[in-house]
């Protein structure tokens, strides 16, 4: 199966995020909040695998031309934003956006703000990107010459 440049980009980002998620896992005990470090590790691995699956699935989905690029960029950006938010939460020891894993910790207001914007923003954009993928998949497999 030959991958389009967009599919290849999704796969490349997926493998890189998966790798960094694994490295993150090796460093869990070094974070200000190790429990949040574990959350970041799991998110990195999971988000990397999700991008890899999207990349492998991409050639079989029929998108409108404008939607395809937006869905790919949004998927990549949102997966990275979520992982970076959780990684920063582990480093800073924030808890505003993650009260369960961050219980007992509190960061400075600017740290809480950065984590909140990245985590909530990434989550909203990811929902939109997955919605576009689901909608495109509803029409059945792409017909390729």
Backbone torsions as a table, in degrees:
resi	resn	phi	psi	omega
1	UNK	NA	128.6	178.3
2	UNK	-94.0	134.3	-178.2
3	UNK	-98.6	141.3	174.7
4	UNK	-70.9	164.9	176.4
5	UNK	-56.9	-37.3	178.9
6	UNK	-66.9	-45.2	178.6
7	UNK	-62.3	-41.4	178.8
8	UNK	-63.3	-40.9	179.0
9	UNK	-62.9	-43.3	176.8
10	UNK	-60.1	-45.3	179.6
11	UNK	-63.8	-43.1	-179.5
12	UNK	-62.3	-45.4	176.9
13	UNK	-63.9	-37.5	179.1
14	UNK	-62.7	-46.0	-179.6
15	UNK	-66.4	-40.6	179.1
16	UNK	-64.8	-44.4	179.4
17	UNK	-66.5	-38.5	176.0
18	UNK	-59.9	-46.4	179.2
19	UNK	-61.1	-47.1	-179.5
20	UNK	-66.5	-32.5	174.2
21	UNK	-63.0	-37.9	176.6
22	UNK	-66.7	-44.0	177.2
23	UNK	-61.1	-43.8	176.4
24	UNK	-53.8	-41.5	179.9
25	UNK	-63.2	-33.2	179.0
26	UNK	-72.0	-16.3	-175.5
27	UNK	-109.2	10.1	-173.9
28	UNK	-50.2	-45.0	-175.9
29	UNK	-71.3	-12.7	-179.3
30	UNK	-84.7	-10.2	-176.7
31	UNK	-80.8	155.5	176.0
32	UNK	-58.2	-36.7	176.7
33	UNK	-124.2	94.3	-178.0
34	UNK	-59.5	-33.4	178.8
35	UNK	-63.3	-39.6	176.6
36	UNK	-71.3	-32.2	174.5
37	UNK	-60.9	-38.7	175.7
38	UNK	-65.9	-40.0	176.6
39	UNK	-61.4	-42.9	178.9
40	UNK	-64.4	-41.7	177.9
41	UNK	-57.9	-50.3	-178.7
42	UNK	-63.4	-40.2	178.9
43	UNK	-65.5	-41.6	179.1
44	UNK	-61.6	-45.9	179.3
45	UNK	-65.3	-48.4	-178.5
46	UNK	-64.4	-45.7	-179.4
47	UNK	-65.8	-37.9	176.6
48	UNK	-62.0	-45.5	178.1
49	UNK	-64.4	-37.2	178.6
50	UNK	-63.1	-44.0	178.0
51	UNK	-64.6	-37.8	177.6
52	UNK	-63.1	-44.3	177.5
53	UNK	-63.0	-43.7	177.4
54	UNK	-58.0	-44.9	-179.5
55	UNK	-61.5	-41.3	179.7
56	UNK	-72.9	-27.7	179.3
57	UNK	-82.5	-26.0	-171.6
58	UNK	-50.2	-45.6	-178.3
59	UNK	-63.6	-14.7	-176.6
60	UNK	-101.5	9.2	-177.9
61	UNK	-113.5	137.7	178.1
62	UNK	-98.8	109.9	179.1
63	UNK	-107.9	153.7	163.1
64	UNK	-69.6	147.0	-173.1
65	UNK	-53.1	-47.3	-177.8
66	UNK	-70.0	-32.3	-175.3
67	UNK	-73.8	-35.0	-176.6
68	UNK	-58.5	-50.0	-178.9
69	UNK	-63.7	-44.0	-179.7
70	UNK	-61.8	-45.0	-178.4
71	UNK	-62.4	-40.3	180.0
72	UNK	-67.5	-48.7	-179.9
73	UNK	-62.4	-43.6	-180.0
74	UNK	-64.9	-40.2	178.3
75	UNK	-62.2	-47.2	-179.9
76	UNK	-64.4	-51.8	-176.7
77	UNK	-60.8	-41.4	-177.1
78	UNK	-69.2	-39.6	179.2
79	UNK	-64.0	-41.8	177.3
80	UNK	-66.5	-43.0	-178.2
81	UNK	-60.7	-42.2	-179.7
82	UNK	-65.0	-45.6	179.9
83	UNK	-64.1	-45.0	-180.0
84	UNK	-62.5	-39.3	178.3
85	UNK	-60.0	-46.6	-179.2
86	UNK	-69.2	-36.1	176.7
87	UNK	-64.1	-44.8	177.2
88	UNK	-64.5	-37.9	177.4
89	UNK	-61.3	-37.6	178.1
90	UNK	-69.0	-39.6	-179.2
91	UNK	-71.7	-47.2	-176.7
92	UNK	-78.9	-25.1	-174.5
93	UNK	75.7	38.8	179.0
94	UNK	-84.4	163.0	-180.0
95	UNK	-144.9	-6.0	-175.6
96	UNK	-58.1	-46.5	-177.9
97	UNK	-88.0	-12.5	-176.6
98	UNK	-135.8	70.0	-172.1
99	UNK	-65.4	-26.3	-178.8
100	UNK	-77.6	-56.6	-179.8
101	UNK	-72.1	-21.3	-179.2
102	UNK	-97.7	7.4	-177.2
103	UNK	-53.6	131.1	178.9
104	UNK	88.8	-0.7	-179.4
105	UNK	-120.3	156.7	175.1
106	UNK	-155.5	133.3	177.4
107	UNK	-103.4	175.1	174.8
108	UNK	-64.6	158.8	-177.2
109	UNK	-55.9	-41.7	-179.0
110	UNK	-67.7	-34.2	177.9
111	UNK	-68.5	-45.0	177.0
112	UNK	-59.6	-39.9	-179.5
113	UNK	-63.9	-45.7	179.4
114	UNK	-61.2	-48.0	-178.9
115	UNK	-62.1	-43.5	-178.7
116	UNK	-63.3	-46.9	-179.3
117	UNK	-62.9	-46.3	-179.8
118	UNK	-64.3	-44.2	-176.1
119	UNK	-70.1	-49.8	-179.2
120	UNK	-70.7	-42.4	177.9
121	UNK	-61.5	-46.5	178.1
122	UNK	-61.3	-38.5	-179.8
123	UNK	-66.2	-43.0	179.8
124	UNK	-65.5	-44.7	-179.9
125	UNK	-65.4	-38.1	178.2
126	UNK	-63.9	-42.3	177.5
127	UNK	-59.1	-42.2	178.3
128	UNK	-64.5	-45.0	-179.2
129	UNK	-61.7	-44.7	179.6
130	UNK	-66.5	-35.6	175.9
131	UNK	-60.6	-42.7	177.1
132	UNK	-64.6	-39.3	177.9
133	UNK	-64.6	-45.4	178.9
134	UNK	-61.1	-42.4	179.5
135	UNK	-63.0	-43.3	179.2
136	UNK	-66.4	-33.3	178.8
137	UNK	-72.5	-23.2	-178.9
138	UNK	-63.2	-21.5	-179.4
139	UNK	-85.3	1.0	-179.6
140	UNK	93.6	178.4	-177.2
141	UNK	-65.9	147.9	178.3
142	UNK	-65.9	143.9	175.7
143	UNK	-96.3	112.5	179.9
144	UNK	-108.0	137.9	178.6
145	UNK	-66.6	NA	NA
